[in-house]
Amino acid sequence: MTKVLVVDDDSHIRDVVSFALEQAGYQVQQASDGRAAVVAAQRNQLDLIVLDIMMPEMDGTEVCRQIRQNSSIPIVFLSARDDEIDRILGLELGGDDYMTKPFSPRELVARVKAVLRRTQGGGQDQDGPRTMEHGRLRLDLEEYRAFWDEQELVLTVTEFGIIRALLRRPGKVLTRDNLMDTAYDLQKIVSGRTIDSHVRRVRSKFAEIGAEPVETVHGIGYKLGAC
């Protein structure tokens, strides 16, 4: 059964989110603060985390930083602030989606399902290819792992989806709308700024190993360059 960790210092919100997810068939664990969330992520085999940003002692952004040091588990942020800066910050830290309070539990469940479909390859043809390759770049489509010259890059689910979309048409320019169509399950939940934020993180991770395969085509979008 798919395991989801719900992290929020408000017990009412934890219970509402947990109930909605349990009704959708997920096994849910709860954590009331950031430190407990980090421990739970280390000790349990989780499939996704619903993570509040504004918490005392250790906020959600710091929780995400610590988890991202050794895990690419999908993270859906919750926040009481609908500030564009907060949204981009959350995604640049490695979040896969973002919702503001108050929110519809039904929509939250839909977004969780969308992120998990990307994680678990829900749209992948079982008879189709298991890997994609272009030059030194290789993607394992079953295990959601990315490699450059056999060196693994730790990508979030959404970052992996963006690279996969670009790799399907190497050398061809994809607009932001193209990426929304191919890298996301629910187009309405993302914006051009969100795509830009994820691409920056992807580039940063490639840069750490001395690679620059993702190119900007100004005024249009992005393409996968020489690999």
N, C-alpha and C positions, 0 to 999 in steps of 0.2 A: 504494500500500500504506500502511496506517495505521502511523504512526511513533510509537514510545513511547520516552521517555527514562527510564532506571532510574538513580537516584542513591542511592548508599549507600557508606560508607567501608569496608564489609566486602566484600571481593571474592567471598567464597563466596556471600553473599546476592545480590549483583549477578548472579552466574552462574546461581544457581537461578531467580531471577525472570526473567532474560533468556531462559533455556531454556524456561521454561513459556510465556512470551509468544510466543516464536518458534514453538513447537509449535502455538500457537493461530493462527498466521498473521500475526503482527505483525512489523514491521521494528523492531529494537531498537538503541538507542544506550546507552552507559553513561557515567556520570560518577562519579568517586571522591570528590568533595568539592563543597561548595556553590558555590564560585567557578566551578568548571568547569561546574556545572549552569546557572548564570546565563548564562554565555557561550554554552553550547549552546542554551539557550532563545532567545537573541537571534539566533543565526546560522542556526538550522535551523527548518524548517517542521514543528513537532511537533504531534501530535494529543493527547498526554496525557503527564503526568509522574508516575512513581512515585517518591515523595520521602521519604527517611528524615529523621526529625527530629533525632535525636541524632548530630551530626557535629562534628568539631573545626573550628576556625577560623570557619566560617560554618555555623550549623545550619540545619535545614530551615525553621524559622519565618522566619528572615531571608531565605532564598532565596525563599520564597513572597511575602514583602513586596515584594521587589524585582521579581519577575516580575509581580505584580499591579499594579504601577504603570502598565504599558502592555499587559497581556495578560490574557485571561480563559481561557487554556488550562486544561483540567481537570487537577486535581492530586489524586492519591490518596496520603495520608500513610502512612508506616510508622513505628512507634515501639516501643521495647522497654518502654515504660511504659504501663500500662493505667489510668492515672489519669483520672478524669472531667474534671478541670480541663484536663489536657493535650489530651483529646479535643475539648472545647469550644473551647479556644484554637486548635487547629489548624483547626477548621471556621470560626471567626470570622475567621481570617486569610484565608479564601477557599478552603479545601480543599473538595473535592467528596465525599470519603470518607476513611475512616480505618481502618487495620488495625494490630493489635498483634502483636508477635513473641512466641513463634513463631507462624507462620501457615501455612495450607494454600496451596500454590501454586495449586491448583485453584480455591479460593475467591477468591484474589486475581485470577485471570484472569476469574472470573465478575463480580467487582465492576468490573474494568476494562471489560469488555464492557457492563455496565449503564450506566456513565458515558458511554461512547462512543455508546451507542444514543441517549442524550439529546442528545449533541452533534450527532450526524449525522442526527437525526430518524428513527431506525429504526422508530418506531412510528407515524409520520405517514402518513396516507393521501395518496398522490400526487395523487389527484383532489380532495382536500379544499382548504380555504382556505389561502392562503399567508400571510395576515396575520390578526391579531385586533386589534380596536380597541374602546375604551371611553372616551369623553371625550377627554382629552388623552393617554391612554396607548395606545401602539401596539406590537404585537409582530410582528416578521418571523420567521415560523416556519421558513423555509428557511435563513436565515443566523444564527438565534439572536441577534437584535439587538432591543433594547428602546429605545423612544423616549418622551419626555414633552415635549409641545409641540415635537416635532422635535429635541429635544436628546437625544443618545444617552446611555444609562446602560450602563456596562460591568459586566455581570453574569456570574457564573460559570454553568456549565451547570445546577447545582442551583438557584441563585437564580432563573434564568430559568424553570425548571420550576415553582417555587412560584408565581411571578407568573402563569404561564400557567394553572395550576390555579385560582387565584383569579379570573382574567379569564373563565374559562369560565362562572362563576356570579356575576357582579358583584352586590354587595349581599347575597348569601347567605353564611351562616356556614359555614365548613369547619372541622371538628374537626381535631386533629392527625392522627388516623387517616385522615381524608379526604385530607389533604395527602400522607401516606405512600403512600396508594393511587394518587394521580394524579401526584405529582411524582417518585416513585422507582420503579425497576424491581424492586428487591429489598427488600421491606418489612422483612425481618428485620435489615437492616444499619443501621437508623436507630431513634432513640428520640424521645420527645417533646422531650427536652432538645436533641437535635440539630436538630429542626425550629425550635425557639425561637431557636437560635443563628443559623441561616440567615436567619430572618425579621428578626432584629436587624440583620444585615448589609444586607439589602434595604432596610430602613427608613433606615439610615444613608446609603445611596447616594441614596435619594430625597430625604432631608433636605438633602443637599449642594446640590440644585438647587431647594430650597424647596417640595418636595412631600411630602404625607403621605397617600398613598392606602390604605395597609394599616392596618386598624384591628383592635385586640384586642377580642374579646368574652370577658370574664373568665370563667374556669371552663369555657369551651367551645372556643374556637379563634380563627380569624381570618376577616376578610372584606375584600373590596375596596370601599372607600367611594366617595364622590363624586370623580370625576375631571374 
